[in-house]
């Protein structure tokens, strides 16, 4: 069993490694697909799972099928992204077309509800969960005095970055971002953009803040909040995934319903900070239970 993922899709990449199955990374499989298929066949690989459907993935899938290697595909998108985020609907359509042709024999969806939809339409699809990532002990970044809040999300529509930065400002905090949104009124001295960081630099930053915000408008199964809690930092989330669904009181404490209201996000964040230790303890227990279910679903998918 081998997986492939795109090296620059941080969430998908982290989720891929969390399945604890060998991974190789490729940004354009149209160039290397035939070579990879031959190498997989020669190495005795029985199944290759393509995560997130990188460019050229169809070329690899066809080459693998011809080489006698079984092919699976996992989508990390939600239907809210189809028709709004470039390429998402096209990726899923390509996967489903290849499944109908018999090139792909397993199709998995991490966003709950999607596998059910496509089964209803006649496709053999599997519901998966992202496993909890393995997070090594890190030394948190020293960000200096004052309150610091992380908004470690790319500034495009469904990540809701500007709203969350506004909430961080209401908290009296310095907001730490990946990239600045194109908003002229944000006070530059209280908003720091760090750029895209490799995991060895991203995780210390995630651990160095008082709170992380992940109040997004659409998610499948977010990795960053899981990493945050594993690092001991509370993370306020939106109710758009299955995270903490097994603990309603924890979900109430760690999430906010009004996703476009900075004042409500800030108030929920203050409450979460006040119950930091309880939230981290219960979140880790919930994540351990989730990981057991995710491992079982993955085993059934690849068997």
C-alpha positions as CSV (number, residue, x, y, z in Angstrom):
1,X,0.0,0.0,0.0
2,X,1.3,3.4,-1.0
3,X,-0.2,6.9,-1.1
4,X,0.5,10.0,-3.2
5,X,-0.3,13.6,-2.4
6,X,0.6,17.1,-3.5
7,X,3.6,18.5,-1.6
8,X,2.1,22.0,-1.3
9,X,-1.5,21.2,-0.2
10,X,-0.8,21.4,3.5
11,X,-4.0,20.1,4.9
12,X,-4.3,17.2,2.5
13,X,-0.6,16.4,2.9
14,X,-0.8,16.3,6.7
15,X,-3.9,14.1,6.5
16,X,-2.2,11.8,4.0
17,X,0.7,11.2,6.4
18,X,-1.7,10.7,9.3
19,X,-3.0,7.5,7.7
20,X,0.4,6.0,8.5
21,X,0.9,4.4,5.2
22,X,4.0,5.1,3.0
23,X,3.6,8.4,1.0
24,X,5.3,9.9,-2.0
25,X,4.7,13.5,-3.1
26,X,4.2,14.8,-6.6
27,X,3.0,18.2,-7.9
28,X,2.3,17.0,-11.5
29,X,1.6,13.4,-12.1
30,X,1.1,13.8,-15.8
31,X,4.9,14.0,-16.1
32,X,5.8,11.2,-13.8
33,X,2.7,8.9,-13.9
34,X,4.0,6.2,-16.2
35,X,7.3,6.1,-14.4
36,X,5.6,5.9,-11.0
37,X,3.3,3.1,-12.2
38,X,6.3,1.0,-13.4
39,X,8.1,1.6,-10.1
40,X,5.0,0.6,-8.1
41,X,4.6,-2.5,-10.1
42,X,8.3,-3.5,-9.8
43,X,8.2,-2.9,-6.0
44,X,5.2,-5.2,-5.6
45,X,2.8,-2.4,-4.6
46,X,-0.7,-3.9,-4.6
47,X,-2.7,-0.7,-4.1
48,X,-2.0,3.0,-4.5
49,X,-4.3,5.7,-3.1
50,X,-4.3,9.1,-4.6
51,X,-5.1,11.8,-2.0
52,X,-6.8,15.0,-3.1
53,X,-6.3,14.3,-6.8
54,X,-3.2,16.3,-7.8
55,X,-2.7,17.6,-11.4
56,X,-2.2,14.7,-13.7
57,X,-3.6,12.1,-11.3
58,X,-5.7,10.6,-14.1
59,X,-2.6,9.8,-16.1
60,X,-1.2,8.0,-13.0
61,X,-4.4,6.1,-12.4
62,X,-4.6,4.8,-16.0
63,X,-0.9,3.7,-15.9
64,X,-1.4,2.0,-12.6
65,X,-4.4,0.1,-13.9
66,X,-2.4,-1.0,-16.9
67,X,0.4,-2.1,-14.6
68,X,-2.0,-4.3,-12.5
69,X,-1.9,-2.0,-9.5
70,X,-5.3,-1.3,-7.8
71,X,-6.2,2.4,-7.5
72,X,-8.1,4.3,-4.8
73,X,-8.9,8.0,-4.6
74,X,-9.8,10.2,-1.6
75,X,-11.6,13.5,-1.9
76,X,-11.1,16.1,0.9
77,X,-13.5,18.7,-0.6
78,X,-17.0,19.7,0.4
79,X,-19.8,20.3,-2.0
80,X,-19.8,24.0,-0.9
81,X,-16.5,24.3,-2.8
82,X,-17.9,22.9,-6.0
83,X,-18.6,25.8,-8.4
84,X,-16.6,28.3,-6.2
85,X,-13.1,26.9,-5.7
86,X,-11.4,26.4,-9.0
87,X,-11.2,22.8,-10.1
88,X,-12.9,21.1,-7.1
89,X,-16.0,19.9,-9.0
90,X,-13.9,18.9,-12.0
91,X,-11.6,16.8,-9.8
92,X,-14.4,14.8,-8.3
93,X,-16.1,14.4,-11.7
94,X,-12.8,13.0,-13.1
95,X,-12.5,10.5,-10.2
96,X,-16.1,9.4,-10.7
97,X,-15.7,9.0,-14.4
98,X,-12.6,6.8,-13.9
99,X,-14.5,4.8,-11.3
100,X,-17.3,4.1,-13.8
101,X,-14.6,3.0,-16.3
102,X,-13.2,0.6,-13.8
103,X,-9.8,2.4,-13.6
104,X,-10.4,3.3,-9.9
105,X,-12.0,0.7,-7.7
106,X,-12.3,2.7,-4.4
107,X,-13.5,6.2,-3.9
108,X,-13.5,7.8,-0.5
109,X,-14.9,11.0,0.9
110,X,-13.6,12.7,4.1
111,X,-16.5,15.2,4.2
112,X,-19.4,13.4,5.9
113,X,-22.5,13.1,3.8
114,X,-20.8,13.0,0.4
115,X,-20.3,9.3,0.2
116,X,-24.0,8.9,0.9
117,X,-24.9,11.3,-1.9
118,X,-22.8,9.5,-4.5
119,X,-23.9,6.1,-3.4
120,X,-27.5,7.3,-4.0
121,X,-26.3,8.2,-7.5
122,X,-25.0,4.7,-8.1
123,X,-21.3,5.0,-7.2
124,X,-19.5,2.7,-4.8
125,X,-18.2,5.3,-2.3
126,X,-16.7,5.1,1.2
127,X,-17.1,7.4,4.1
128,X,-13.7,8.2,5.7
129,X,-12.4,10.3,8.6
130,X,-9.0,12.0,8.6
131,X,-6.8,10.3,11.2
132,X,-5.3,12.4,14.0
133,X,-1.9,13.5,12.9
134,X,1.3,12.5,14.7
135,X,2.6,15.7,16.3
136,X,6.1,15.5,17.9
137,X,7.0,17.6,20.9
138,X,7.9,21.1,19.7
139,X,9.3,24.2,21.4
140,X,6.6,26.9,21.0
141,X,7.7,30.1,19.3
142,X,8.3,33.0,21.7
143,X,6.1,35.7,20.2
144,X,6.8,38.3,22.8
145,X,4.6,40.1,25.4
146,X,0.9,40.5,25.0
147,X,-1.9,38.3,23.6
148,X,-1.3,36.4,20.4
149,X,-3.9,34.6,18.3
150,X,-3.4,32.4,15.3
151,X,-5.5,32.5,12.2
152,X,-3.4,30.0,10.2
153,X,-5.6,29.9,7.1
154,X,-5.3,31.0,3.5
155,X,-7.3,34.2,2.8
156,X,-10.0,33.0,0.4
157,X,-13.7,33.0,0.8
158,X,-14.5,29.8,2.8
159,X,-11.6,30.3,5.3
160,X,-13.3,33.5,6.7
161,X,-9.9,35.1,7.5
162,X,-10.8,38.8,7.7
163,X,-13.7,38.1,10.1
164,X,-11.4,36.1,12.4
165,X,-8.7,38.7,12.3
166,X,-11.4,41.3,13.3
167,X,-12.3,39.0,16.2
168,X,-8.6,38.8,17.3
169,X,-8.4,42.6,17.3
170,X,-11.5,42.7,19.6
171,X,-9.5,40.3,21.9
172,X,-6.8,42.9,22.0
173,X,-4.4,40.4,20.4
174,X,-1.8,40.4,17.6
175,X,-3.1,38.1,14.9
176,X,-0.7,35.7,13.2
177,X,-1.6,34.7,9.6
178,X,-0.2,32.8,6.7
179,X,-0.9,35.6,4.2
180,X,-2.6,39.1,4.5
181,X,-6.1,39.4,3.1
182,X,-6.5,42.3,0.7
183,X,-8.1,44.6,3.3
184,X,-6.6,48.1,3.6
185,X,-7.9,49.0,7.1
186,X,-6.2,46.3,9.1
187,X,-3.6,47.8,11.5
188,X,-0.3,46.4,10.3
189,X,1.3,46.5,13.7
190,X,-1.2,44.0,15.0
191,X,-1.4,41.6,12.1
192,X,1.7,39.5,11.1
193,X,1.8,37.4,8.0
194,X,4.4,34.6,8.2
195,X,4.0,33.1,4.7
196,X,3.7,29.4,4.0
197,X,5.9,27.5,6.4
198,X,7.2,23.9,6.5
199,X,5.8,21.7,9.3
200,X,8.9,22.1,11.4
201,X,8.3,25.9,11.5
202,X,4.5,25.9,11.3
203,X,3.9,23.7,14.4
204,X,6.0,25.9,16.8
205,X,4.1,28.9,15.6
206,X,0.8,27.1,16.1
207,X,2.0,26.2,19.6
208,X,3.2,29.7,20.4
209,X,-0.1,31.5,20.5
210,X,-2.7,31.7,23.3
211,X,-5.5,30.5,21.0
212,X,-6.0,29.5,17.4
213,X,-9.1,30.4,15.4
214,X,-10.4,28.0,12.7
215,X,-13.9,29.5,12.3
216,X,-14.3,28.7,8.7
217,X,-17.4,28.7,6.5
218,X,-16.9,25.2,4.9
219,X,-14.7,22.3,6.0
220,X,-14.3,18.6,5.4
221,X,-12.3,17.4,8.5
222,X,-9.8,20.0,9.6
223,X,-6.3,19.1,10.5
224,X,-5.1,22.3,12.1
225,X,-7.5,22.2,15.0
226,X,-6.4,18.7,15.8
227,X,-2.7,19.7,15.7
228,X,-3.5,22.7,17.9
229,X,-5.1,20.6,20.7
230,X,-2.3,18.0,20.5
231,X,0.1,20.9,21.0
232,X,-1.9,22.0,24.1
233,X,-3.4,25.2,22.5
234,X,-7.2,25.6,22.4
235,X,-8.7,26.2,18.9
236,X,-12.1,27.7,18.3
237,X,-13.8,26.0,15.4
238,X,-17.0,26.3,13.4
239,X,-19.7,23.6,13.4
240,X,-18.9,22.4,9.9
241,X,-17.2,19.1,10.5
242,X,-17.5,16.0,12.7
243,X,-14.9,17.3,15.1
244,X,-16.0,16.7,18.8
245,X,-19.5,15.5,17.8
246,X,-19.1,12.7,20.4
247,X,-19.0,15.3,23.2
248,X,-21.8,17.9,22.9
249,X,-20.6,20.0,25.9
250,X,-17.0,20.2,24.4
251,X,-18.5,21.1,21.0
252,X,-20.4,23.9,22.6
253,X,-17.3,25.2,24.4
254,X,-15.0,24.9,21.4
255,X,-17.2,26.2,18.6
256,X,-19.3,29.2,17.5
257,X,-22.4,29.2,15.4
258,X,-22.4,32.8,14.1
259,X,-19.5,32.4,11.7
260,X,-19.7,36.0,10.3
261,X,-20.0,37.9,13.6
262,X,-16.5,39.0,14.9
263,X,-18.0,40.0,18.3
264,X,-19.6,36.5,18.8
265,X,-16.4,34.8,17.8
266,X,-14.4,37.0,20.2
267,X,-16.8,36.2,23.0
268,X,-16.6,32.5,22.3
269,X,-12.8,32.7,22.2
270,X,-12.7,34.4,25.6
271,X,-14.8,31.7,27.1
272,X,-12.6,29.0,25.5
273,X,-9.5,30.6,26.9
274,X,-11.0,30.7,30.4
275,X,-11.6,26.9,30.2
276,X,-8.3,26.1,28.4
277,X,-7.2,23.2,30.4
278,X,-10.6,21.5,30.4
279,X,-10.9,22.0,26.6
280,X,-7.5,20.6,25.8
281,X,-8.0,17.5,28.1
282,X,-11.4,16.7,26.7
283,X,-10.4,17.4,23.1
284,X,-7.5,15.0,23.3
285,X,-9.8,12.3,24.6
286,X,-12.3,13.0,21.8
287,X,-9.5,12.9,19.2
288,X,-8.2,9.6,20.5
289,X,-11.7,8.0,20.1
290,X,-12.0,9.6,16.6
291,X,-8.7,8.2,15.6
292,X,-9.8,4.7,16.4
293,X,-12.9,5.1,14.2
294,X,-10.8,6.7,11.5
295,X,-8.3,3.8,11.5
296,X,-11.1,1.3,11.2
297,X,-12.6,3.2,8.2
298,X,-9.3,3.4,6.5
299,X,-8.5,-0.3,7.0
300,X,-11.9,-1.2,5.4
301,X,-11.2,1.2,2.5
302,X,-7.8,-0.2,1.6
303,X,-8.5,-3.9,2.3
